[in-house]
């Protein structure tokens, strides 16, 4: 499936790409990789990174994530000098991407206040905040184009926590509805549907046919959400990203490339 973008560089497989198209297929059983913290001098500066040895890795790859920084994933048996060589070769990409990710991560989400506009499955809702809910409780309901939220105290932390809980609850219903709509073109059978907040994926499809979706997709336009749903449904038949898989996606979602592009460009903005 399309993943939440992480800057990625691929060892010796050509110039690294910042935020390349990253898909998810079916989740395979995995052996937990070993990891340790290392440091190296890159472009004259000391850089700390996480070295992960994975039985699933077939080649050395570099990944930069906002939460964890630089990660070097290597197959078992990769010598230390090979890691250092790749770090030297990709030094310019590493330093530039670390700086860019740091700048992007420093951008704070706007404060939530009475009258703020929130996206909800492609429609704007004006937030109306009220106080008076019992401690530890909240109440939320849509009235016309307004999301009425009652909390105990109107602090940013309490408002965000209540909103996230409400969006998660709505996600179960929304994804059930969109699965029915998008699956009309396929008629596939699938297993359990779970709502999560995956750190690096918008959705996934397991070997058993269970589907997982990121609740933050409710902040995206409806065609984007439908593309993700269609993408995961297509994995029920094609557990890969072969031409057959993309043809299957296109059959139900002809404009998938437009939606995929939007998600790659704006995925980080799906927060409040």
Secondary structure, 3 states (H helix, E strand, C coil): CCCCCCEEECCCCCCCECCCCCCCCEECCCCCCEEEEEEEEECCEEEEEEEEEECCCCCCEEEEECCCEEEEEEECCCCHHHHHHHHHHCHHHHHHHHHHHHHHHHCCCCCCCCCCEEEECCEEEEEEEEECCCCCCCEEEEECCEEEEEECCCCHHHHHHHHHHHHHHHHHHHHHHHHHHHHHHCCCCCCCEEEECCCCCCEEEECCCCEEEEHHHHHCCHHHHHHHHHHHHHHCCCCCCCHHHHHHHHHHCCCHHHHHHHHHHHHHHCCC
